[in-house]
């Protein structure tokens, strides 16, 4: 019996999707509930699940655009076999492990793998120093170049050091060098520069990335976006983390990061400056009385913004757990539409990539976005004395149509105060005596 696998609907407004990737090949045996492929829309990436066990027959290839509800493959349940390991498992971060395994597989107990004397030319099967260099393990060789290397008795390390494709011209250039210089590192480096490749590759942009691009362009064209900046002394937050990290992990089973502090501070600031939490709907300004915070996550498929709901009710541990959960789903391409819908305010952290300063772009229809950056020790004036403190630049981009300069600057400065005096997040003031005495 043939079971038809149809394209599921990613959302009400979506009528077609793109085949992002097949995780199986034509004729493979698949098991029930196995992920066999991925589809991409302009909003999310969704998995295709095998509804039964059997032999799979693919009707479309990766990159094809298919209507929602169309049959993309069939499964012949009368066929039996053993399922292959899905491609996805390697794609999700096991390349490094597999490379480590390869490096650890060198059989040290084989006497025939001892290095030849230095005056002998190593063959392809017996490169210099018992095995090829780590770089050589990853070099791609064209068939013509491989054949020529065998004829000339050249190893990969003789030709080039580096991760790039070896061409016929590379092999002939090495062969023309004096014998005593062919293995010299300076000569090889010179060859690498002289015979630099001119290759290029083309890749179709996914529908998700194309949609993100359209949204970014529309934001620049349709909003009055400005950015204001400030700097934050991270000393207190870093002190709290270092002193309490072990107990925090033991109790909550999650690591305490910087993102939860900024998310909590943003929610408190949004409650004090509700206009920053607003958005424009035609000729009306809508101000939600809840705080759904989008956390920007960079993935191989593009930037996605999963949303934490009602963050005003969460503690730091709850925030950290939800960020880890949603970020993990985003990087695996398993976010549902409801994970990204809505959102009243967004936080993006370019600091994890080393960004010193940036102007984050709005996430429509939201009116503001907070940008975090890297933490760098800088000299600052503290009580008339120059001290070295861990400092972070922060930025707030906002839609000037509904948020005035005073509100945006005050909002960002209030976040600075909360981060530099974290106990304010709990009591609303840095001094418990002030709250007690109503000062």
N, C-alpha and C positions, 0 to 999 in steps of 0.2 A: 504494500500500500504506500502511496506517495503522499506525504504530509507537506502542505504548502506553508511557507514562511512568508508572511506579508509585512510590509512596512507599517510600523505602528505610528500613531499620530503624536508628534511632539507637542502640539498645542492647537488650539482652535483656529488660529489664523494661518497655520502652516499647511500648504497643499502639496509640497514636494520637498524632498531631502536629497542629500548626496551620499553615495556609498563612500564612507571614509576609508575603510580598510576591511579586508577579509582576514580573519584569524585562522581560516582553514583553506585548503585547496580543493579544486575540483576532484571529486571521487573519494575524498577522505571519509572515514567513518567518524561519526560524532555521537556523543551521548546526550540523553535528555537533560535539559537545563544548562547545557554547555554554551558559553558565549562563542558564537561563530563569526561575528562581524560587528562593525560599528557604522552607524549612520550619523550624518552631521546635518543640522539645520542652522538657520541663522541665529538660533538661540541656545542650542545645547547639542551635546553628543550623547547618543543613546546606543545601548548594546542591542544586537540581534541575538535572540535566544533560541536554541534548538528545542522544539516542542516534543520531539521524540528521538529515539536512537535509530541510527541507520546511516546509509551512504548519501552524502550530500551532492547535489547538483546545482551549480551556480548559474544564474540567468543574467547577471550583470557583473561588470568588473569595477574595481575601485576607481572612483572619480565620476562614475555615471550619475546622472540626475534621474530620480525615480519618483513617481507620484505616490502620495500616501495611500496605503491600501493595496498597492501593487505587489504581486508575488515576485520575490527576489531570488528565492531558491526553493528547492524541494528536497525532501529527505525520504529515501526509499527504506522503509522500515523492515522490508523483507531481507535486506542485506545485513550481514554480520561482520564484525571485525574488531580491531583494536584502535582506539582513538589516538591520534597523534597529539603531542604536546602542543598546546596553543601557542601561536606566535606572540600573543600578548604578554606571556610571562616573561619573555626576554626583553620586550619593549619596556616593561615597567621597572627597569632598574637592575636587571641581572647581568648586564653586559660586563660590568666590572668584576662580578663574582666569577663569571665564566672565564674571563681573562686571567684572573688569579689562579683558577684551576689549571689552566693551560701552563702557566708558569711553574706551578708546583708539580706538574707531571713529569718533569725531566728525570729520566731514570739514571740515577747516579751509579748503579751497580753494573752498567754495561761497559766492559773494558774497551770495546771498539769505538766508543765515543770520546776517547781521550783526544786532546788537541794534537794536530800534526805539528811537526817542527816548523819554525817561522819561515823557512825558505821554501816551503811547499805551498802551492795555491789551494786553498780550501774549496771543496766542491759544494754544490747546492745542498747536498744532504749532510755535509759536514762543514758548517761555517766556522769562522775563527772563534777560538775559545770555547769549544764544545757545543755551543749552540748560537743561533743568531741573536742579535741584540733585541731588546724588547720592542724597539721601534720597527725592526724588520718583520716582526710577527704580524704587524698590521698593514704592511705595504701591499697594495694591489698591483699585480703584474699583468700586462696584456699578454695574450697567447704568443704573439710574434716575439715580444721581448723575452718571454720565458724560454722559448726555443733557442733564441740566439745566446742567452746566458748559458744554457746547457752546452751549446757548441763551443763557446769561448771559455768554459770552465770558470764562470764567475758566480760568486754568491751575491745575495741581496746587499750585504754590507759593503761589498766591493763597488757596487754601482752607486748607491746613494744612502744617506742616513736621513730619515724623515718620513713622515706619513704623507706620501703622494704617489700617484700612479707612475710606474716606470715605463718609459716609451722605448722604441727601438733606437731613437737618436741618443738617449741616455746611455744605453749599453755600448753603442759604437763609440761614443765620446770617451767613455772610460777605457775601452780597449785601445784607443789611440794614445793614451797617456803612457809615459815611461813606466816600465814594470815596477821599479822601486818606489814610484810615487802613487801607484794606484790604490794603495791601502793607507796612504798618508791622510790624516784628518783634514789638513789644510787644503789639499788637492780636492778631496771630496766636497768640502765646503764651497770651494771655488766652482766646482761643477754644478753644485746645487743652484748657485746664483746665475751661472751662465746659461743653464738649460731650464730656466724656470718655465713651468707649464702655462698654457694659455687656455686651459679648458674651462668650461662653464656648465652649469646645469640649470634646468628649468623645472619648476614645480607649480602645479595649479594651486592657487590659493583656495583654502577651504571656504565653504559658505559662511562659517562662523567668523573667520578672519575678515572676509569681505564685508560682512554686516558691521563688524566692529569699526572698520575703516569708514564706512558710510556714516555711522553715528558720530565718530570723532569729527569728521568734516562738518556735519550739521551743527554740532555744538559750537564750533568756531564761527560759523556763519550766522547762527540764530540766537546767540546769547551775548550779553554784554559782560564777558568774563574778565575779571581782574584777579590779581593775586597779591596777598599781603604776607609778610614774613616776620618771623621772630626767632629767637634762640632760647634753648632750654638747658639749664644745668641739670645733668642727669645724676648727680652725685647721690642724692637721697634715695632715688629709686634703685640705683645700683647697690647701695648699702643695704636696703631692705631685702633685695633679692639674694645677696651673698649671705646674709645672716639667717635667712629663713627658707632658703631653697630646699634644703634637705628635709625639713619638717613638712614643707608644703607638698613635696613629692610623696612623702610617706602617707600623708593624710588624703590627698586628692588624686594621687596617681597620675599627675601631669606636671610638667615643668612650668615654672612661673617665668613668663617672658615679658618683654616690654609692651607688646601689642595690647595685652589686657589692661595695662595702666592707661594707655592712651585711649582705648575704647571706652573705659569707665569715665575718664576725664571728659571725653567728648560728649558723652550722654549727660553728664552733670552740666556742662556748658550749654548744651542744646536746650536743657530745661530752663536755664537762665536767659538764653537768647533764642526764643522759639522761632524767630524769623529765619534763622539759619537752617532750621529743620523744615522749611516750607518749600513749595513748588508752585509753578504757574500752570493753571488749567484754563485755557482760553483767556478770558478776561478776569478770571478769579484767582486769588492766591489761597492755596490750600495749606493749612498748617496742622499736620497730624499731632495728636497729643500722646503719641507713643514714639519709641525710638527703635527703628529697624535699621541696623548698621551694616552696610555692605563692606566686605573686606576684600580688596583686590588681590587676586592670586594669579601669578604668571604660570602658564602651562605651555607645553609644546604646541598646543592648538591655538594659543593666543591668550589674551588677558580675559579672565572671567571674574565676576564679582558675586560670590555667594553672600546671602544675607542672614544675619543673626536677628531673630525676632524678639521684640520687647526686651532689649538689653537693659532697660532701666530696672528690671527685676532681677538681674543677674549679679553674682559676685565675681571676683577675679577668676576663681577656679572654673566656674561655669563658662565664662567667656573663653578661657584657654581651651577647654575641652571642645566647645563647639567650633572654634576656629580650626583646630587640628582635624576634626571630623570633616568639615566642609572643604578644607584645603586638600585633604587626602582624596576626597571624591572628585574634586576639580581636576587634580593632576592625573587621575585615572580615567577622566572623561565620563564620570558617572553621576554628574549633577543632574537633578531633575529640574524641569521648568520652574516648579514652585520653590526650589532652592535659590533661584535668582530673581524671581519676580518681586516687585515692590522695592523697598529700601527708601529711607528718608535722608540718609547721609552716608558718605563713603570715606573710608580711610585707606590710603595706599602707602606702602613702605618701600621706597626705593633704596633705603639704607642697606638692606640685605644684599644689594648688588654693588654697594660702595658709592652710591650717589651722595654728593655733598649738598646739592641744592637743585631744585626743580620747580616748575610751575605745573602742578597736576591739572589735568583736564577734567571738566565736569562729567558726571555720569547722569545723563538726562533720564527723567525730568527733574532730578534733584538740583538744588540751587547752590550746593557747596560741597567741597571735598577737602579733606585734611591730608597733607603730605608729610610723612616722616622721612628722615634722612640718616646718614651714618653718624656714629658717635666718634668724635675726635677730641683728643686732649688739646686744649687751646689755652693761652694766657688770658685771664679775665681779671677785672678789678673787683676785689672783694674787700669792702670796708677800707678803701684807700690803699690796699696792698694788691700787688699782682700775684695771682695764684694760677696754677695749672688745674683746670677742671675738665671733666668729660662733657663736652657740649654737643648739642644737636640743633641744627637748623630745622624749623618747621614752617610749613606754608599752608595757607588757606586760599584756595581758588573759590570764587563766588560769583553769582549772577547779580550784577549791579542793578538789574531791573527791580529786584525786590529786597536786596540786602544793601544797606547803606555802608559807607566806609566806617562810620563809628561802630556799628554793630560787628562788622567783620574784624576790625582791629581789636575791639574789646573781647570778642569771643576767643580769638587766638591768644590774647594776653592772659585770659582767665585759664585757658588750658596750660599755659606756661606756669602759672601760679600753682595749679593743682599738681603738676608733675614735680615741681621743685619743692612742694610741701604736700606729699602724698596723703597725710592724715586728714587733710582738708576734704578728701573724697568721702571720708567716713563721718566726720563731724560738721563739715561745712565751714570749719575754721581751723587754722593751724594750731591754735591754743585751746585746750580743753577748758581752761579757766574762763576764757571769753564766753564759751557757751554756758558754763555754769552760772556765771554772774550776769549773763545777758548783756555783755559789753559790745 
